[in-house]
């Protein structure tokens, strides 16, 4: 599964969901779902905008976590 680190990154940069939505033009609901890790799909354009805005790489925003039990 993919883990989204948006909440951690925003916390480190002391950003609010409303700040990111206003500054990027991304729908507040989309950011909220990503922040709460409840998003089921995200447009590539949104990822591009967030990476540019937050000055992070895709690998810093998302992490693949193998949740299969051995």
Backbone as a ProteinNet text record, in pm:
[ID]
protein_1_A
[PRIMARY]
XXXXXXXXXXXXXXXXXXXXXXXXXXXXXXXXXXXXXXXXXXXXXXXXXXXXXXXXXXXXXXXXXXXXXX
[TERTIARY]
83.2	0	87.6	31.5	104.7	71.5	173.2	155.6	186.6	97.4	114.5	167.9	276.2	341	304.5	192.8	154	136.2	71.5	47.8	180.4	275.8	406.6	479.8	481.3	550.4	485.7	353.3	284.3	311.3	317.1	347.8	486.4	582.8	720.1	730.1	649.3	652.6	548.1	477.9	374.7	271	220.9	119.3	-15	-120.5	-256.5	-313.8	-414.2	-481	-532.6	-588.8	-642.7	-532.1	-412.3	-298.3	-260.3	-247.2	-206.6	-312.4	-438.9	-546.8	-545.7	-532	-531.4	-410.4	-294.5	-170.9	-155.2	-213.3	-194.4	-312.5	-430	-550.8	-607.6	-549	-600.6	-722.4	-824.1	-946.6	-915.1	-976.1	-951.8	-984	-1090.3	-1128.9	-1021.9	-957.8	-850	-733.9	-695.7	-584.8	-621.3	-744.1	-789.5	-783.7	-829.5	-824.9	-681.1	-592.8	-451.9	-392.3	-422.9	-372.4	-413.7	-539.8	-593.2	-569.3	-500.4	-469.8	-595.1	-699.7	-822.7	-850	-759.5	-776.8	-760	-845.8	-835.6	-769.7	-769.1	-698.7	-664	-551.1	-501.8	-451.6	-489.6	-444.3	-293.4	-224.6	-80.7	-50.6	-137.9	-118	-116.3	-200.4	-204.8	-73.2	-21.7	106.8	217.4	216.1	316.3	310.5	191.3	173.9	221.5	184.1	223.9	374.8	436.2	581.8	653.6	605.9	667.2	644.8	523.4	488.5	565.3	575.7	640.4	790.6	841.8	983.9	1028.2	950.7	983.6	977.8	1038.6	1031.2	911.2	865.2	751.4	778.9	901.5	938.5	935	938.3	926.3	779.3	695.3	552.3	481	523.8	462.9	569	526.6	615.3	538.2	600.2	538.1	566.6	461.3	474.4	414	493.2	445.3	370.4	240.2	159.3	114.4	183.7	151.3	217.5	147.8	201.8	273.6	393.7	472.6	448.1
-118.1	0	124.4	233.5	359.6	439	491.8	579	720.9	813	953.2	1029.5	1102.4	1176.9	1325.5	1359.1	1499.6	1563.8	1495.8	1556.1	1586.2	1494.8	1517.4	1634.2	1637.4	1744.5	1879.4	1882.4	2008.2	2051.5	1956.5	1988.5	2047.8	1988.2	2038.2	2180.3	2210	2342.2	2437.5	2387.3	2465.5	2523	2434.4	2473.3	2414.6	2488.5	2441.6	2395.8	2310.5	2263.7	2381.9	2480.4	2597.6	2676.2	2682.3	2750.9	2681.3	2550	2472.8	2484.2	2473.2	2483.7	2620.6	2724.1	2860.2	2883.7	2841.5	2868.2	2784.1	2663.8	2574.1	2566.9	2604	2590	2449.4	2361.8	2224.9	2229.1	2151.3	2145.6	2106.9	2178.4	2154.3	2010.2	1955	1816.6	1717.2	1741.7	1654.5	1656.3	1775.5	1787.2	1721.4	1740.5	1680.6	1529	1471.2	1325.6	1274.6	1346	1306.5	1320.2	1428.5	1456.3	1344.3	1299.6	1195.2	1054.2	1043.6	916.7	835.9	905.1	836	847.8	911.1	925.5	789.7	761.8	635.5	654.7	777.3	808	956.4	985.7	1123.2	1150.5	1263.3	1301.6	1328.4	1288.7	1312.2	1461.6	1543.4	1688.3	1740	1684	1724.5	1689.5	1570.1	1528.3	1622.8	1656	1747.7	1883.7	1938	2068.9	2064.8	1959.7	1948.8	1933.4	1852.1	1834.8	1966.9	2039.9	2169.4	2267.7	2275.5	2369.6	2339.3	2210.3	2170.8	2149.6	2159	2135.4	1997.2	1896.3	1757.5	1673.3	1555.9	1457.9	1366.7	1299	1208.2	1104	1054.1	954.5	1005.7	1135.8	1194.4	1211.4	1229.5	1248.4	1114.7	1014	880.7	776.5	672.3	561	431.4	335.6	204.2	122	71.4	-12	-147	-251.3	-387.7	-433.1	-449.9	-487.7	-632.8	-713.6	-855.8	-925.3	-1020.5	-1094.9	-1218.1	-1239.9	-1357.5	-1473.6
0	0	0	-44.2	-43.9	80.8	142.5	259.2	214.8	246.5	210	330.2	309.7	417.9	415.1	352.7	342.2	479.2	571.9	704	775.1	766.7	830.6	766.5	634	562.2	591.8	590.1	620.2	763.6	855.8	995.3	1010.8	941.5	947.9	892.7	791.9	729	789	890.1	959.7	863.4	778	680.6	720.2	694.6	716.7	583.8	590.5	469.1	388.9	455.2	384.7	314.3	374	310.5	180.6	186.6	68.9	-40.7	-3.1	-101.9	-168.9	-90.4	-144.6	-234.9	-190.6	-264.4	-390.5	-391	-505	-599.5	-551.2	-632.5	-630	-550	-536.4	-445.5	-480.7	-402.4	-257.8	-164.6	-21.8	17.3	-40.4	-11.2	-52.3	-165.4	-212.8	-114.8	-71.1	23.7	156.9	201	326.3	319.6	208.7	193.6	190.6	124.2	122.8	262.7	330.3	465.2	561.8	549.1	636.3	582.6	471.1	405.2	373.7	330.3	292.2	142	68.1	-76.5	-143.4	-241.4	-314.2	-450.2	-499.6	-624.1	-625.1	-690.4	-694.7	-835.5	-890.4	-1023.3	-1020.4	-1126.3	-1136.7	-1130.8	-1187.3	-1184.4	-1040.3	-954.7	-813.9	-745.3	-773.3	-715.6	-761.3	-890.1	-946.1	-876.6	-861.9	-798.5	-652.6	-579.8	-438.9	-423.5	-507.7	-499.6	-525.2	-624.4	-655.7	-540	-489.9	-382.8	-253.7	-219.9	-94.6	-108.5	-231.2	-260.1	-214.1	-252.8	-219.9	-346.6	-338.8	-446.2	-420.7	-524.9	-511.7	-402.7	-395.9	-295.7	-152.7	-135.4	-1.8	36	-64.4	-41.4	-21.8	-97.7	-89.8	-59.9	11.1	43.6	22.6	-41.8	-57.4	67.3	129	249.1	216.5	226.8	201.8	325.3	311.9	428.5	422	342	338.5	456.1	510.3	624.9	575	626.8	587.1	677.8
[MASK]
++++++++++++++++++++++++++++++++++++++++++++++++++++++++++++++++++++++

